[in-house]
Amino acid sequence: MESQSKNEQLLILTDVIKVLVSNTETGNQYAIFEENVPPLGGPPPHTHPDEEVFYILEGEFEFIKNDLNHPFKALPGSVVHVGSNEVHTFKNVGKTPGKMIVMLTPGNLLDYFRAIGEPLTKNSDFPDLKKVPDFSQLNVEKVFQNAKAHNVAFIMPDIAKN
């Protein structure tokens, strides 16, 4: 049987994910994907019910887990576990693309990625991951519109307090 995930690749905000094991193949027990992150790429702080385990293959990452004021480094060989509904984020703080293997349990977050991501099917679809993304060109509308339906919550900083 041909794996559905065989060639599934999605652009999620700044990052390219390549599905290695789909949640549909495991009966929503887990999913595994490779995540390629350009310099300064990464999501805003957020929560979701899926647990995540990040294994850093390449690059220099900074993670935040629960405490937005205390980021920590994650270099190749590092493993970062994020429990269910923990506030977290990461950023590629290096000057080269970063690469991680990510395992989701039970894998429902992959359905959110499919709802918000742009399928990458031909070479011209892929962004240049060596360059810092043009954040002004990101279309975040789908990201926020689909969040609640997939139990994803974004943690936005307080910009001004009276």
C-alpha positions in Angstrom: 0.0 0.0 0.0 1.3 3.4 -1.0 1.7 5.8 2.0 -0.5 8.9 1.7 2.3 10.9 3.3 4.8 9.9 0.7 5.1 13.2 -1.0 2.9 15.5 1.2 4.8 18.8 1.8 3.2 22.0 3.1 4.3 25.6 3.6 3.2 26.5 7.1 3.8 30.3 7.6 7.6 30.4 7.2 8.3 26.6 7.5 8.2 23.7 5.1 7.0 20.4 6.6 7.4 17.1 4.9 5.1 14.4 6.3 6.9 11.2 7.0 4.1 9.3 8.8 0.6 10.7 8.5 -2.0 10.7 11.3 -4.3 9.0 8.9 -1.9 6.0 8.6 -1.8 5.6 12.4 -5.4 5.9 13.3 -4.7 9.3 14.8 -2.2 7.8 17.3 0.8 9.9 16.1 2.3 11.7 13.2 5.9 12.4 12.2 7.2 15.1 9.9 10.4 16.9 9.0 10.3 20.6 9.5 12.6 22.9 7.6 12.9 26.4 9.1 14.5 29.5 7.5 16.6 31.9 9.6 14.2 33.8 12.0 11.4 31.4 11.0 9.0 29.8 13.5 5.5 30.2 14.8 4.1 32.7 17.3 3.6 31.4 20.9 0.7 28.9 21.0 -0.9 25.9 22.6 -2.7 22.8 21.3 -3.8 19.5 22.8 -1.2 17.4 20.8 2.1 16.7 22.5 5.2 17.4 20.5 8.7 16.1 20.5 11.3 18.0 18.5 14.6 16.4 17.5 17.0 19.0 16.1 19.0 17.8 13.1 20.5 21.0 11.8 20.6 24.7 12.8 20.4 26.7 15.9 17.0 27.1 17.6 15.7 29.0 20.5 12.6 27.5 22.2 10.2 28.9 24.7 8.2 26.5 26.9 5.6 28.0 29.4 7.8 31.0 30.3 7.9 33.6 27.5 10.7 35.4 29.2 13.2 32.5 29.4 14.0 31.1 26.0 16.6 28.3 25.8 18.9 27.0 23.0 18.4 23.8 21.1 21.2 22.6 18.9 21.7 19.5 16.7 21.1 16.4 18.8 18.8 18.3 21.3 15.3 16.9 22.1 12.6 19.2 23.2 9.3 17.8 24.6 6.2 20.0 24.7 3.3 18.6 26.7 -0.3 18.9 25.9 -1.5 22.5 26.0 1.9 23.9 27.1 2.6 27.4 25.8 5.5 27.1 23.4 7.3 28.4 20.3 10.6 28.2 18.6 12.7 30.3 16.3 15.7 29.5 14.1 18.2 32.0 15.5 21.0 30.8 13.3 22.1 32.2 9.9 21.4 28.9 8.0 18.2 26.8 7.5 17.3 24.6 10.4 15.8 21.1 10.3 13.9 19.1 12.9 12.0 15.8 13.1 8.8 16.4 14.9 6.5 13.8 16.4 2.9 14.7 17.3 0.7 12.6 19.6 -2.0 11.9 18.7 -1.4 13.8 15.4 -4.5 16.0 15.1 -2.3 19.1 14.7 -1.4 17.8 11.2 -5.1 18.3 10.2 -4.7 22.0 11.2 -1.5 22.2 9.1 -3.4 20.9 6.2 -6.2 23.5 6.7 -3.7 26.4 6.9 -0.8 25.2 4.8 0.0 25.7 1.1 0.6 22.4 -0.6 4.1 22.2 -2.2 3.9 20.1 -5.3 6.5 21.5 -7.7 9.9 23.0 -7.2 8.8 26.5 -8.0 6.4 26.3 -5.0 9.2 26.0 -2.5 10.5 29.2 -0.7 14.2 29.8 -0.4 14.9 28.6 3.1 18.4 30.2 3.1 16.9 33.7 3.2 15.0 35.4 6.1 11.3 35.4 5.1 9.5 38.6 4.2 7.2 38.5 7.2 5.1 41.3 5.7 4.0 38.9 2.9 2.8 36.1 5.2 -0.9 35.4 4.9 -1.9 34.7 8.5 -5.7 35.0 7.9 -6.2 31.2 7.5 -3.9 30.5 10.5 -6.1 32.5 12.9 -9.5 31.6 11.2 -8.8 27.8 11.6 -7.2 27.9 15.0 -10.3 27.5 17.2 -11.7 24.6 15.2 -8.4 22.7 15.7 -8.0 23.6 19.4 -5.0 25.9 18.7 -4.7 29.1 20.7 -2.2 31.8 20.0 -0.6 33.8 22.9 -0.3 37.4 21.8 1.9 39.7 23.8 0.3 42.7 25.5 1.5 45.6 23.4 0.0 48.4 25.4 -1.5 48.5 28.9 -3.2 51.6 30.3 
